[in-house]
């Protein structure tokens, strides 16, 4: 920890864990992941189909393994991909096992996502999640499940079985509350069966920058409306952070509820909010905007490589997440008065998110299948 960069150490001191939204075999081969855990207080890793697609389709380090599985690549590209992914996830889990132990099971997790093809299939999600959990066989694995209508009951069932779950593709506060209820229900079910609930972990991955990417053009379109232009201009680039701050206020309310206090008394771990999609997509905004403005206790921020480098270089840490909660709510109220529907936007983003991962998965499998020709 002594060698870690100052801005990242300060995040750690303020109660936020930094996870890395990236995985690739050379990161493991070189020992860089373990070094980042020391240098940068890196506490976990997330992956998704798009990350694996880029790594496997373009990474030379996978070519020998793909060549050795030529027949499998042609016959069952999904299984061939899983062999590569599971091997990488196992190695990453092993390299962050010291973080997992040091944090008492709070951090040190590596996330592996169920197929996006199963986003609307509860039974299929459960079957694949259980299989991946068993095949990876690491205490610091998290299975990623999307927060779709079919995903929520799967999340509850997995938590009841003691599987660590990273709930992904959360955009709205209502969706977060449904996921938090599923987490608590799963713990309650596990406790009712006589199982331990003090060793099950979960994070709720709340996506941030994509909200601004969706709403900013709609706000810009109001520039020609004299009655709404000024308010629209003030809200540009503000709604994603305001939405996340409202989610955190909901988290604080749940943490203080009698229902959670009963579970906490039995040792249950909080389902932390994890800020995802925190790379800046608009060059007019600071490249560390979605890190600096969302720092608070009991949260995680999973950052892509460029954002981690930027924050290490010039990020400034402060307890920003609880700042101006009333102003954040006022901004959301003003958005509604402008006639822009945040809930509908979040539903659209969830649908688009599932499709994006689905497309990336298809591209990935096509690249693997090509190795069998």
C-alpha positions in Angstrom: 0.0 0.0 0.0 2.9 2.4 0.7 3.8 2.5 -3.0 0.3 3.2 -4.3 -0.5 6.5 -6.0 -1.9 9.2 -3.7 -5.3 9.9 -5.4 -6.1 6.1 -5.3 -5.0 5.7 -1.7 -7.3 8.6 -0.8 -10.2 6.9 -2.5 -9.5 3.8 -0.4 -9.4 5.9 2.8 -12.8 7.5 1.9 -14.3 4.0 1.8 -14.5 3.4 -1.9 -13.0 0.4 -3.6 -11.5 0.7 -7.1 -12.1 -2.3 -9.4 -10.6 -2.6 -12.9 -13.1 -2.9 -15.8 -10.7 -4.9 -18.0 -9.2 -8.3 -18.2 -6.7 -9.8 -20.7 -4.2 -12.6 -20.4 -1.1 -10.5 -20.7 -2.3 -8.6 -17.6 -2.0 -11.9 -15.8 1.1 -13.2 -17.5 3.1 -10.1 -16.7 2.1 -9.9 -13.1 0.7 -6.4 -13.7 -2.6 -7.2 -12.0 -0.9 -8.2 -8.8 1.3 -5.1 -9.0 -1.8 -2.9 -9.5 -3.3 -4.4 -6.4 -0.3 -3.0 -4.4 0.5 0.2 -6.3 -3.1 1.4 -7.0 -5.1 -0.3 -4.2 -6.9 -2.2 -6.9 -9.5 -4.3 -5.2 -11.3 -6.3 -8.0 -11.9 -6.9 -11.7 -15.0 -6.9 -13.8 -15.4 -8.4 -17.2 -18.2 -8.5 -19.8 -18.6 -10.0 -23.3 -17.3 -6.9 -25.0 -14.1 -7.0 -23.0 -13.5 -10.7 -23.7 -14.4 -10.1 -27.4 -11.7 -7.5 -27.8 -9.2 -9.6 -25.8 -9.7 -12.9 -27.5 -10.4 -11.7 -31.0 -7.3 -9.4 -31.2 -5.0 -10.8 -28.6 -2.0 -12.8 -29.9 -1.7 -14.5 -26.5 -4.8 -16.6 -27.2 -3.8 -17.9 -30.7 -1.9 -21.0 -29.5 -4.8 -22.1 -27.3 -7.4 -21.5 -30.0 -5.3 -23.5 -32.5 -5.1 -26.4 -30.0 -8.9 -26.3 -29.7 -9.5 -26.1 -33.5 -12.1 -28.9 -33.6 -13.9 -27.5 -30.5 -13.9 -24.0 -32.0 -15.7 -25.3 -35.0 -18.1 -27.6 -33.2 -18.9 -25.5 -30.1 -17.4 -22.0 -30.1 -19.2 -21.1 -26.9 -17.5 -23.9 -25.0 -14.2 -23.1 -26.5 -14.6 -19.4 -25.4 -15.6 -20.6 -21.9 -12.4 -22.6 -21.6 -10.3 -19.6 -22.3 -12.4 -17.3 -20.1 -12.6 -19.7 -17.1 -8.8 -20.2 -17.2 -8.2 -16.4 -17.2 -10.8 -15.8 -14.4 -9.3 -18.5 -12.3 -5.8 -17.0 -12.6 -7.2 -13.5 -11.8 -9.0 -14.9 -8.8 -5.8 -16.5 -7.6 -3.8 -13.3 -8.1 -6.3 -11.2 -6.1 -6.8 -13.9 -3.4 -4.6 -11.9 -1.0 -6.9 -8.9 -1.5 -9.9 -11.1 -0.8 -8.3 -12.4 2.4 -7.0 -9.1 3.6 -10.4 -7.4 3.2 -12.2 -10.2 5.0 -14.1 -11.1 1.8 -15.3 -7.6 1.1 -13.1 -7.2 -2.0 -10.8 -9.1 -4.3 -13.6 -10.4 -6.6 -13.4 -11.2 -10.3 -16.6 -11.1 -12.2 -17.7 -13.4 -15.0 -21.0 -12.8 -16.8 -23.6 -15.4 -17.9 -24.3 -15.4 -21.6 -26.3 -12.3 -22.6 -28.4 -14.7 -24.7 -30.0 -15.6 -21.3 -31.0 -12.1 -20.2 -34.7 -12.9 -20.5 -34.5 -16.5 -19.4 -34.6 -17.1 -15.6 -34.1 -20.9 -15.7 -31.3 -20.6 -18.3 -29.5 -17.9 -16.2 -29.7 -20.1 -13.1 -28.4 -23.2 -14.9 -25.4 -21.3 -16.5 -24.6 -19.3 -13.3 -24.5 -22.5 -11.2 -22.3 -24.2 -13.8 -19.8 -21.4 -14.1 -19.7 -21.1 -10.3 -18.9 -24.7 -10.1 -16.3 -24.8 -12.9 -14.4 -21.7 -11.8 -14.5 -23.0 -8.2 -13.0 -19.9 -6.5 -14.3 -18.2 -3.4 -13.7 -14.7 -4.9 -15.7 -15.2 -8.1 -18.8 -13.1 -8.7 -21.3 -14.2 -11.3 -22.7 -11.3 -13.3 -26.4 -11.3 -13.9 -28.3 -8.5 -15.7 -31.1 -6.6 -13.8 -33.8 -7.7 -16.3 -37.2 -8.9 -15.2 -36.0 -12.4 -15.7 -32.7 -11.7 -14.0 -34.1 -10.5 -10.7 -35.6 -13.9 -9.5 -32.4 -15.6 -10.6 -30.4 -13.1 -8.4 -32.6 -14.0 -5.4 -32.2 -17.7 -6.0 -28.4 -17.5 -6.4 -28.0 -15.4 -3.3 -30.1 -18.0 -1.4 -27.6 -20.6 -2.6 -24.6 -18.6 -1.4 -23.4 -17.6 -4.9 -21.7 -14.2 -5.1 -23.5 -12.0 -7.6 -22.6 -8.8 -9.5 -25.9 -7.4 -10.7 -25.2 -5.6 -13.9 -27.0 -3.1 -16.2 -28.8 -1.1 -13.5 -29.9 2.4 -14.7 -32.9 3.4 -12.6 -33.4 3.7 -8.9 -36.6 1.6 -9.1 -34.6 -1.2 -10.7 -32.0 -0.9 -8.0 -34.6 -1.2 -5.3 -36.0 -4.3 -6.9 -32.5 -5.8 -6.9 -31.8 -4.8 -3.3 -35.1 -6.5 -2.4 -34.0 -9.7 -4.2 -30.7 -9.6 -2.4 -32.3 -9.3 1.0 -34.9 -11.9 0.1 -32.2 -14.3 -0.9 -30.4 -13.8 2.4 -33.6 -14.3 4.3 -34.3 -17.5 2.5 -30.8 -18.8 3.1 -31.1 -17.9 6.8 -34.5 -19.7 7.0 -32.8 -22.8 5.7 -30.3 -22.6 8.4 -27.5 -21.4 6.2 -24.8 -18.8 6.9 -25.4 -15.4 5.5 -22.2 -13.8 6.6 -20.1 -15.0 3.7 -22.3 -14.1 0.7 -21.3 -11.0 -1.3 -23.0 -8.9 -3.9 -22.7 -5.6 -5.7 -25.3 -3.7 -7.7 -23.7 -2.2 -10.8 -25.3 1.1 -11.5 -24.4 2.5 -14.9 -23.6 6.2 -15.0 -22.1 7.9 -18.1 -24.6 6.2 -20.6 -27.4 8.2 -18.9 -25.7 11.5 -19.9 -24.9 10.1 -23.4 -28.6 9.4 -23.9 -30.0 12.6 -22.4 -27.5 15.3 -23.4 -28.6 15.3 -27.1 -32.2 15.7 -26.0 -31.3 18.6 -23.8 -29.3 20.1 -26.6 -32.3 19.9 -28.8 -34.2 22.3 -26.5 -31.7 25.1 -27.2 -34.2 26.6 -29.7 -37.0 26.7 -27.2 -36.9 30.0 -25.3 -39.0 28.7 -22.4 -36.7 25.6 -21.7 -33.3 26.4 -23.2 -31.7 27.9 -20.1 -32.8 25.0 -17.8 -31.8 22.4 -20.4 -28.3 24.0 -20.7 -27.8 23.8 -16.9 -28.8 20.2 -16.8 -26.4 19.1 -19.5 -24.0 16.5 -18.0 -25.7 16.6 -14.6 -28.4 13.9 -14.7 -26.2 10.8 -14.6 -24.5 12.0 -11.4 -27.8 13.2 -9.9 -29.4 9.8 -10.7 -26.5 8.0 -9.0 -26.7 10.2 -6.0 -30.4 9.4 -5.7 -29.5 5.7 -5.8 -27.0 6.2 -3.0 -29.6 7.9 -0.9 -31.9 4.9 -1.5 -29.0 2.7 -0.4 -28.6 4.7 2.8 -32.3 4.4 3.5 -32.2 0.6 3.0 -29.2 0.3 5.3 -31.1 2.0 8.1 -34.2 0.0 7.7 -35.3 -2.5 10.3 -35.3 -5.3 7.7 -31.7 -4.8 6.9 -30.7 -4.4 10.5 -32.0 -7.9 11.3 -29.8 -9.3 8.5 -26.8 -7.2 9.5 -27.1 -8.5 13.1 -26.6 -11.9 11.7 -23.4 -10.8 9.9 -24.9 -10.1 6.4 -22.7 -8.0 4.1 -24.1 -4.9 2.5 -24.8 -5.1 -1.2 -22.6 -2.2 -2.2 -23.5 0.1 -5.1 -20.9 -0.2 -7.9 -20.5 2.7 -10.3 -20.1 1.3 -13.8 -19.7 3.0 -17.2 -17.5 5.6 -15.5 -15.3 6.4 -18.5 -16.0 9.8 -19.9 -17.6 9.7 -23.4 -17.9 13.4 -24.0 -14.7 15.3 -24.5 -16.2 18.4 -23.0 -16.2 16.8 -19.6 -13.3 16.0 -17.4 -11.8 12.5 -18.0 -12.2 11.8 -14.3 -15.7 13.3 -13.8 -17.5 10.1 -13.1 -14.9 9.1 -10.5 -14.5 12.4 -8.7 -18.2 13.1 -8.3 -19.2 9.7 -6.9 -16.9 9.0 -4.0 -18.5 7.7 -0.8 -18.3 5.0 1.8 -19.4 1.4 1.0 -19.2 1.9 -2.8 -17.2 0.5 -5.7 -16.1 2.2 -8.9 -15.1 -0.1 -11.7 -12.9 1.9 -14.1 -11.5 1.2 -17.6 -7.7 1.5 -18.1 -7.7 5.1 -19.5 -9.8 6.3 -16.6 -7.6 4.6 -14.0 -4.5 6.2 -15.6 -6.2 9.6 -15.6 -7.3 9.5 -12.0 -3.9 8.2 -10.9 -2.3 11.2 -12.7 -4.6 14.1 -11.8 -7.6 12.8 -9.9 -8.8 14.6 -6.7 -10.6 12.6 -4.1 -13.2 14.1 -1.7 -16.4 12.7 -0.1 -18.5 13.9 -3.0 -21.3 11.4 -3.1 -23.3 12.9 -0.2 -22.7 16.5 -1.4 -25.8 18.4 -2.6 -28.3 15.6 -2.4 -31.2 18.1 -2.5 -29.7 19.8 -5.5 -29.4 16.4 -7.3 -33.1 15.7 -6.6 -34.0 19.2 -7.9 -32.1 18.5 -11.1 -34.1 15.3 -11.6 -37.3 17.2 -10.9 -36.3 19.9 -13.5 -35.7 17.2 -16.1 -39.2 15.9 -15.6 -40.6 19.5 -15.9 -38.8 19.8 -19.3 -40.8 16.8 -20.5 -37.9 14.3 -20.5 -38.7 10.9 -19.0 -35.8 9.5 -17.1 -37.5 6.2 -16.3 -38.2 5.6 -20.0 -34.6 6.5 -20.8 -33.4 4.0 -18.3 -35.6 1.3 -19.7 -34.2 2.1 -23.2 -30.7 1.9 -21.9 -31.3 -1.5 -20.3 -32.6 -2.8 -23.5 -29.7 -1.3 -25.5 -27.2 -2.7 -23.0 -28.5 -6.2 -23.3 -28.4 -5.9 -27.1 -24.8 -4.5 -27.1 -23.5 -7.4 -25.0 -25.5 -9.8 -27.2 -23.9 -8.4 -30.3 -20.4 -8.5 -28.7 -21.0 -12.1 -27.7 -22.0 -13.0 -31.3 -18.8 -11.3 -32.6 -16.8 -13.1 -30.0 -18.2 -16.5 -30.9 -17.7 -15.8 -34.6 -14.1 -15.0 -34.0 -13.6 -18.2 -32.0 -15.5 -20.3 -34.7 -13.2 -18.8 -37.4 -10.3 -20.5 -35.7 -11.8 -23.9 -36.5 -11.8 -23.4 -40.2 
